Amino acid sequence: MPVKGWVDSVGTLGRWRVGVLVLGLLVTSGCRAPVTSELGETPPPAPLPVPAAAVGEGEPAAETELLLARGEEPSDELVRKTLREGDSPRLRIMLIERIELRQQAEFLPDLVDLLADENRDVRESAALAVRSFGWERMSPPMLRILSDRDAPLYARELVCRTLVKTGRREVVEPLLALLDEEPLRPTATRGLKDLTSQDIDSAEEWRKWWRVNRDRPKSEWGGPGTKELLERIGRLERELADSRERNQQLEERAADAIVLALENRPQKEAPAPLIAALDEPFARVRRFAASELGKLKAKEAQKKLLELVAADESPAVRVACAGALGQIGAEESIPVLAGLLDDSNADVAAAAARALGRLKAASVANRLLLASLSDSPTVRAAAAESLGQIGHRPAVPRLIELLANDPASSVRERAARALGEIGEKAATPTLERALADESPAVRVYVIEALGALGATQIATKLCAVLTTDENSSVREAAAVTLGKLGGRESLPTLIRILDHPQEKLAQLGSSSIIAICKRDETLCAPAAQALVEAGHHAQAVMLYEVMVRGLTEAKDEQQLRAVQVKLADSLLALEQWTKAAAVLEELTRARPDEVGLSVKYARALTALGKHAEAFAVWRDLARRQPDSSFWDERLALLDAMLRQGKTTEVTELIDEALKEGNKLPEDVGTRLKVLRKRSVEAPPANTEE
């Protein structure tokens, strides 16, 4: 689409649209890359430094940018002032490109003035913009600058190069005049060579040649030969390609700017700007707007989306519109979408099929069945997926056929998933055979479908898949599905999987073990024991906790304490001291005569740094077990408490122990006295447990 046509269409969208477009161009475009030429130019004065921060250091630039950010049009005078005085080359270049896009001839004198600007990028952009206005408009001011000896040399060189690119014969005489100016003679000579395809160096020979050829058509000027002529043609073709590329880049940047403005719109839930964007000439903008409207489920956009889904020139836009209609979910869309199932574009037909699936359009299920016969695998896959979403049982035979025989793995994937969603157990044998499908993705969908069907009879096969399949996604699907279908026979395999180097698979295996045992709590005890024997105490703890909750509710005291003992052992093995101490505290109160439980409790307290409490447990044990005084443990605790600075407490405990006198073993008494001396001599500390 021509740029001017785009500009005219942009004007219909309202003032805020133009503002955000320009702001978006400012954000996304950056400065135009400098244009190079074979003609070269005399280095201009060094450009002013450009701040790296946001645009708008100067007052006009700041005001212009603020207006654009608000979606308001800056006045012509403010634009001119920004072009003349703005400190930001990037903003000035953006305004130049904006003038070029709109072909605003009233700014032509301002663009011409910029040909003498100190910033090279600004000059080059201005030259391109001036040239875009055509020979009749550009030539008078350009020729004036070219002949003005007071104009900056770099400006006249730029004008010279720009005029040469027009290829006009009217440029020859002004270039001949420049041959008398020493600074411009090289530029003029190269320009004349490019313009005429003549290989002449001296000013006198150029003038002779012109006297001969002035009145001849340009086609009769002649040249040095075929090679030079071809080179000239090649240069012109490259210039044409560059021009087309530039036009495309400008359109892409304009589209990017509109999309950016829509993404940053203040009211995200308001559909009006998105609906307006559906009239944009840029397919990318329409596609983005349609997708966003679908996310918003904007019913007010339905009419426009229905128009575009049927007639937009861009298949990508039609695909986005179909998706949006499916998300909006209005039944009025069904006839139009059903009509697109036969669309010549496979992507559009597939998008329509998926939208019908989202709409649960059972009334067109037979149309979807026909679409499943399409030559396009994309359409067949989408039709199968939608039949599953609708839950159309008459489609089961066709879906079984697709799963068993379709050459496209994507179709087999969707067929397997659809069979699981429909829930027809007659599909189980075909699904079971498809466990050997060559495509890992198909095998994943097959396993999930079997899980949805509750096919418990295939648990053994899933155990084999879990241990032998080479694909990690397939193994993970098998592990998850075993949690739904497996029983006692699956537990040994799942327990072995806990040692698998793939962490995710091991986690899934753990979750499935818990799921199986929760479904059948009689499996908790043997499974927990097997886990303990395999060294997987974390999983055993989870099962023991399930059992504890059940036994607590059942008020089975004896069995509850037995399970709590095993739970405590696993917690100690995992060094989960806090939880272990809590369980053991309860157990020691319930079973005070069991020495082993008190020993474990004391060790858990010691590990938690609760030395005084641990000392008390050891002391009580010693009183109940005269043959086992546990002095090694108690002395170690006293030493630890001294290191913590609990001197007063240590002294009291030692004094109490020394009251036993001759009952103390000799070496214990000696060690207690040493510890007491240390506690008396050590300064007290405020360290808390």
Secondary structure, DSSP 8 states (H G I E B T S, - for coil): --HHHHHHHHGGG-HHHHHHHHHHHHHHH-S------TT-----S------SS-S--SHHHHHHHHHHHTT----HHHHHHHHHH-S-HHHHHHHHHHHHHHT-GGGHHHHHHGGG-S-HHHHHHHHHHHHTT-HHHHHHHHHHHHH-TTS-HHHHHHHHHHHHHHT-GGGHHHHHHHTTSGGGHHHHHHHHHHHH-----SHHHHHHHHHHHTTS-GGGS--S-HHHHHHHHHHHHHHHHHHHHHHHHHHHHHHHHHHHHHHT-S-TT--HHHHHHTT-S-HHHHHHHHHHHHHHT-GGGHHHHHHHHHH-S-HHHHHHHHHHHHHHT-GGGHHHHHHGGG-SSHHHHHHHHHHHHHTT-GGGHHHHHHHTT-S-HHHHHHHHHHHHHHT-GGGHHHHHHHHHH-S-HHHHHHHHHHHHHHT-GGGHHHHHHGGG-S-HHHHHHHHHHHHHHT-GGGHHHHHHHHHH-S-HHHHHHHHHHHHHH--GGGHHHHHHHTT-S-HHHHHHHHHHHHHHHHHSGGGHHHHHHHHHHTT-HHHHHHHHHHHHHHHHHHT-HHHHHHHHHHHHHHHHHTT-HHHHHHHHHHHHHH-TT-HHHHHHHHHHHHHTT-HHHHHHHHHHHHHH-TT---HHHHHHHHHHHHHTT-HHHHHHHHHHHHTTGGGS-HHHHHHHHHHHHHHHHS-------
